[in-house]
Amino acid sequence: MTVPVLELENVTKIYPVPQGMFKPKAMLTAVGGVSLTVARGEVHALVGESGSGKSTLAKMLLGLTKPTSGEIRIDGVPIAKTDRREVARRIQPVFQDPYSSLNPRKSVADLIALPLVAHRIGTSESRQKTVAEMLDAVGLPRRMIDAYPGQMSGGQRQRVAIARALVMRPDVLICDEPTSALDVSVQAQILNLLMDLKREFKLTYFFISHNLAVVEHLADRVAVMYLGRIVEERGREALFTQASHPYSRALLDCVLTPDPTLGMPDTVISGSFPNPIAPPPGCAFHPRCPCANERCRIEVPRPVPVADGVASCFSAA
């Protein structure tokens, strides 16, 4: 049996939140008991509303923050028992905003070579050669090697960020909304570049996005996250054609379509996002769910098998 490149087993992250001088700290569960497997070479997408815990999960995968409980493994080896440099070599991020993720005082050459310098790989001459090769790989002219981020467009800056992530030849890229800060005309170029690089460098992507149209185009499998938990995880085609969880269906119903005859989609997710410090009992989605019943209000649903995946919903059983 092939070992998944990434495994998450009951991963939880809890933050203490101050409530005032004379009150005890509240406990905010940003990620609650997430279990996922990511196969080598696939694009595994994570979707959900803002505040659902997607970026917190990404930080734990990158080793930037430790889980409160649970275990994350890369190729079967716990990240907690792996040297941080080795984790950084094998898992690299591509962040949402390329301008804030790049030091404006460093040139393109210095930015891309930074991981090589930090890991003491190669000589100055060999690093410059590698930087030039990375510029070619992401479609930037070599004359930009001495440019600074402020002299570049958003799309060019994101290409530099991708080149920096690839310079260590990682196994996994954690892509956290990698195109949402870019113009629509540039987004497609960056997405096509990411797919070309995936084939060229034999990469695995953990792709975080609000844009379900992008996810439908890129992903092999999709996990839907709500209030820190995975409520549905399935193959892309199964999710987009027969989503089982009411929250997944509501997200899909909100997607804009290029067909002008269909008009604007309805915003079918009623109510407001719950307070993560005081989540509702039972199924966390029940206050906003049109299918909720008394059982949903008192009992937390467990994942049950559905076509090509699992869903945590009593109506999916």
C-alpha positions as CSV (number, residue, x, y, z in Angstrom):
1,M,0.0,0.0,0.0
2,T,1.3,3.4,-1.0
3,V,2.0,5.7,2.0
4,P,0.3,9.1,1.5
5,V,2.7,12.1,1.2
6,L,0.6,13.9,3.9
7,E,-1.5,12.5,6.7
8,L,-3.5,14.3,9.3
9,E,-4.9,12.3,12.2
10,N,-7.3,14.0,14.6
11,V,-5.4,17.3,14.4
12,T,-6.7,20.0,16.8
13,K,-5.6,23.5,17.5
14,I,-6.9,25.4,20.5
15,Y,-6.1,29.1,21.3
16,P,-6.6,30.7,24.7
17,V,-8.5,34.0,24.2
18,P,-8.3,36.8,26.9
19,Q,-11.8,38.0,27.9
20,G,-10.9,40.7,30.4
21,M,-8.8,41.3,33.4
22,F,-11.0,39.4,35.9
23,K,-12.3,36.7,33.5
24,P,-10.7,33.4,32.7
25,K,-9.5,32.9,29.2
26,A,-11.9,31.3,26.7
27,M,-10.8,28.4,24.5
28,L,-11.2,28.9,20.8
29,T,-11.0,25.7,18.8
30,A,-9.6,26.9,15.4
31,V,-9.2,23.3,14.1
32,G,-11.1,20.5,15.7
33,G,-10.2,16.9,15.1
34,V,-9.3,17.0,11.4
35,S,-8.2,13.8,9.7
36,L,-7.1,13.8,6.0
37,T,-4.8,11.9,3.7
38,V,-3.2,13.6,0.7
39,A,-1.9,11.2,-2.0
40,R,1.4,11.9,-3.8
41,G,0.9,13.9,-7.0
42,E,-2.7,15.0,-6.4
43,V,-4.2,18.4,-5.9
44,H,-6.1,18.3,-2.6
45,A,-8.3,21.4,-2.2
46,L,-9.6,22.8,1.1
47,V,-12.6,25.1,0.9
48,G,-14.9,27.0,3.3
49,E,-15.9,30.4,4.6
50,S,-13.4,32.9,6.2
51,G,-12.8,31.9,9.8
52,S,-13.3,28.2,9.2
53,G,-9.7,27.3,10.1
54,K,-8.2,26.8,6.7
55,S,-5.1,29.0,7.2
56,T,-4.5,27.6,10.7
57,L,-4.4,24.2,9.3
58,A,-1.9,25.4,6.6
59,K,0.3,26.8,9.3
60,M,0.4,23.5,11.1
61,L,1.3,21.7,7.9
62,L,4.1,24.1,7.4
63,G,5.4,23.6,10.9
64,L,4.8,27.2,11.8
65,T,2.5,26.3,14.7
66,K,2.2,23.1,16.6
67,P,-1.1,21.2,17.0
68,T,-2.6,21.1,20.4
69,S,-3.3,17.4,19.8
70,G,-3.2,14.9,17.0
71,E,-0.5,14.1,14.5
72,I,0.7,15.3,11.1
73,R,2.9,12.9,9.1
74,I,4.9,13.3,5.9
75,D,5.6,10.0,4.1
76,G,4.5,8.2,7.3
77,V,6.9,10.1,9.6
78,P,5.5,12.5,12.2
79,I,6.4,16.1,11.5
80,A,6.9,16.6,15.2
81,K,9.8,14.2,15.1
82,T,11.3,15.6,11.9
83,D,14.0,18.3,11.8
84,R,12.4,21.7,11.0
85,R,14.9,22.2,8.1
86,E,13.8,18.9,6.6
87,V,10.1,19.9,6.9
88,A,10.9,23.3,5.3
89,R,12.8,21.5,2.5
90,R,9.9,19.2,1.7
91,I,6.9,21.5,2.3
92,Q,6.9,25.0,1.0
93,P,4.2,27.7,0.9
94,V,2.8,30.0,-1.7
95,F,0.9,32.8,0.1
96,Q,-2.1,34.9,-0.9
97,D,-0.4,38.3,-1.2
98,P,2.9,38.2,-3.1
99,Y,3.8,41.7,-2.1
100,S,3.5,41.2,1.7
101,S,5.3,37.8,1.4
102,L,8.4,39.2,-0.4
103,N,10.9,41.5,1.3
104,P,10.7,44.8,-0.7
105,R,14.4,45.5,0.1
106,K,15.7,42.4,-1.6
107,S,16.2,41.8,-5.2
108,V,14.6,38.9,-7.1
109,A,17.9,37.0,-7.1
110,D,18.2,37.4,-3.3
111,L,14.6,36.4,-2.7
112,I,14.7,33.2,-4.8
113,A,18.2,32.2,-3.4
114,L,17.2,32.8,0.2
115,P,16.1,29.2,1.0
116,L,19.4,28.0,-0.5
117,V,21.4,30.4,1.7
118,A,19.4,29.4,4.8
119,H,20.0,25.7,4.2
120,R,23.6,26.4,3.1
121,I,23.2,24.7,-0.2
122,G,25.7,25.4,-3.0
123,T,28.1,28.2,-3.7
124,S,27.3,31.7,-4.7
125,E,27.9,30.8,-8.3
126,S,25.7,27.7,-8.3
127,R,22.9,29.6,-6.5
128,Q,22.9,32.2,-9.2
129,K,22.6,29.5,-11.8
130,T,19.7,27.9,-9.9
131,V,18.0,31.2,-9.6
132,A,18.2,31.7,-13.4
133,E,16.8,28.3,-14.0
134,M,13.9,29.0,-11.6
135,L,13.2,32.3,-13.5
136,D,12.9,30.3,-16.7
137,A,10.7,27.7,-15.0
138,V,8.1,30.3,-13.9
139,G,8.2,32.3,-17.1
140,L,10.1,35.4,-16.0
141,P,12.9,36.9,-18.2
142,R,16.4,36.7,-16.7
143,R,16.8,40.5,-17.0
144,M,14.5,40.7,-14.0
145,I,17.0,39.0,-11.8
146,D,18.1,42.4,-10.3
147,A,14.6,43.9,-10.0
148,Y,12.8,44.6,-6.7
149,P,9.2,43.7,-5.8
150,G,8.1,47.3,-6.0
151,Q,9.1,47.4,-9.7
152,M,7.0,44.4,-10.6
153,S,3.3,43.6,-11.3
154,G,1.3,41.4,-8.9
155,G,1.5,38.5,-11.3
156,Q,5.3,38.8,-11.6
157,R,5.7,39.0,-7.9
158,Q,3.6,35.8,-7.5
159,R,5.9,34.1,-10.0
160,V,8.9,35.1,-7.9
161,A,7.1,33.7,-4.8
162,I,6.5,30.4,-6.6
163,A,10.1,30.3,-7.8
164,R,11.3,30.8,-4.3
165,A,9.0,28.0,-3.1
166,L,10.4,25.6,-5.8
167,V,14.1,26.3,-5.4
168,M,14.4,23.6,-2.7
169,R,12.7,21.1,-4.9
170,P,9.9,20.4,-2.3
171,D,7.5,17.5,-2.4
172,V,4.4,19.6,-1.4
173,L,3.3,23.1,-2.0
174,I,0.8,24.6,0.4
175,C,-1.1,27.1,-1.8
176,D,-3.1,29.5,0.4
177,E,-5.4,31.5,-1.9
178,P,-2.5,32.0,-4.4
179,T,-4.5,34.0,-6.9
180,S,-7.1,35.9,-4.9
181,A,-5.0,39.1,-4.6
182,L,-4.4,39.2,-8.4
183,D,-6.4,40.7,-11.3
184,V,-8.8,38.3,-12.9
185,S,-6.8,38.4,-16.2
186,V,-3.7,37.3,-14.3
187,Q,-5.3,34.6,-12.2
188,A,-5.7,32.1,-15.1
189,Q,-2.0,32.6,-16.1
190,I,-0.8,31.8,-12.5
191,L,-3.2,28.8,-12.2
192,N,-2.0,27.4,-15.6
193,L,1.6,27.9,-14.5
194,L,1.0,26.0,-11.2
195,M,-0.4,23.0,-13.2
196,D,2.5,23.1,-15.6
197,L,5.0,23.2,-12.7
198,K,3.1,20.3,-10.9
199,R,3.8,18.1,-13.9
200,E,7.4,19.3,-14.4
201,F,8.5,19.0,-10.8
202,K,6.1,16.1,-9.8
203,L,4.5,18.2,-7.1
204,T,1.7,17.6,-4.7
205,Y,-0.6,20.6,-3.9
206,F,-2.6,21.3,-0.8
207,F,-4.7,24.1,-2.3
208,I,-6.7,26.5,-0.1
209,S,-9.3,28.6,-1.9
210,H,-12.7,30.4,-1.6
211,N,-13.1,30.1,-5.4
212,L,-15.0,26.9,-6.1
213,A,-14.7,27.5,-9.9
214,V,-10.9,27.3,-9.5
215,V,-11.2,24.3,-7.3
216,E,-13.4,22.5,-9.8
217,H,-10.8,23.1,-12.5
218,L,-7.7,22.1,-10.5
219,A,-8.5,19.7,-7.7
220,D,-8.5,15.9,-7.6
221,R,-10.1,15.8,-4.1
222,V,-11.9,18.4,-2.1
223,A,-12.4,18.8,1.7
224,V,-15.1,21.2,2.9
225,M,-14.4,22.9,6.2
226,Y,-16.8,24.5,8.6
227,L,-16.0,26.0,12.0
228,G,-12.7,24.0,12.3
229,R,-14.1,20.6,11.1
230,I,-14.2,18.8,7.8
231,V,-17.8,18.3,7.0
232,E,-17.3,16.5,3.7
233,E,-14.3,15.1,1.8
234,R,-14.7,13.6,-1.6
235,G,-13.4,13.3,-5.2
236,R,-13.9,16.5,-7.2
237,E,-16.5,15.1,-9.6
238,A,-18.5,13.5,-6.8
239,L,-18.6,16.6,-4.7
240,F,-19.6,18.9,-7.6
241,T,-22.3,16.6,-8.9
242,Q,-23.8,15.1,-5.8
243,A,-22.6,16.9,-2.6
244,S,-24.0,15.3,0.5
245,H,-23.6,17.9,3.2
246,P,-26.1,20.9,3.2
247,Y,-23.1,23.3,3.7
248,S,-21.3,21.9,0.7
249,R,-24.5,22.3,-1.4
250,A,-25.0,25.8,-0.1
251,L,-21.4,26.8,-1.1
252,L,-21.9,25.3,-4.6
253,D,-25.2,27.2,-5.0
254,C,-23.4,30.5,-4.4
255,V,-20.9,30.0,-7.2
256,L,-21.1,32.5,-10.1
257,T,-21.7,30.9,-13.5
258,P,-20.6,32.2,-16.9
259,D,-24.0,31.3,-18.3
260,P,-25.9,34.7,-18.6
261,T,-29.3,33.0,-18.8
262,L,-28.9,31.7,-15.2
263,G,-28.6,35.2,-13.6
264,M,-27.0,35.8,-10.2
265,P,-26.9,32.9,-7.8
266,D,-28.9,32.9,-4.6
267,T,-27.1,33.4,-1.3
268,V,-28.7,30.4,0.4
269,I,-26.6,30.2,3.6
270,S,-28.9,31.9,6.0
271,G,-27.8,33.3,9.3
272,S,-24.4,34.5,10.4
273,F,-21.2,32.5,11.0
274,P,-21.3,31.2,14.6
275,N,-19.0,32.4,17.4
276,P,-16.1,30.0,17.4
277,I,-15.5,30.6,21.2
278,A,-19.1,29.5,21.9
279,P,-20.0,27.1,19.1
280,P,-23.6,25.8,18.9
281,P,-24.2,22.3,20.4
282,G,-24.7,19.3,18.1
283,C,-23.9,19.9,14.5
284,A,-22.2,23.3,14.2
285,F,-24.0,24.0,11.0
286,H,-27.5,23.3,12.4
287,P,-28.5,27.0,13.1
288,R,-28.1,27.8,9.4
289,C,-29.1,24.4,7.9
290,P,-32.5,24.1,6.1
291,C,-32.5,20.3,6.8
292,A,-31.8,20.5,10.6
293,N,-33.9,18.5,13.0
294,E,-33.8,17.9,16.7
295,R,-31.1,15.3,16.5
296,C,-28.8,17.8,14.7
297,R,-29.2,20.2,17.6
298,I,-28.0,17.8,20.3
299,E,-25.7,15.3,18.6
300,V,-22.5,15.8,16.7
301,P,-22.6,13.8,13.4
302,R,-19.7,11.4,12.7
303,P,-18.3,10.9,9.2
304,V,-20.2,8.3,7.2
305,P,-19.2,6.8,3.8
306,V,-20.6,8.4,0.7
307,A,-19.6,8.0,-3.0
308,D,-15.9,8.5,-3.3
309,G,-15.5,10.0,0.2
310,V,-17.2,10.8,3.6
311,A,-19.7,13.3,4.9
312,S,-20.5,14.3,8.5
313,C,-24.3,14.7,8.2
314,F,-27.2,12.6,9.5
315,S,-29.0,13.1,6.2
316,A,-26.0,11.6,4.4
317,A,-26.2,8.3,6.3
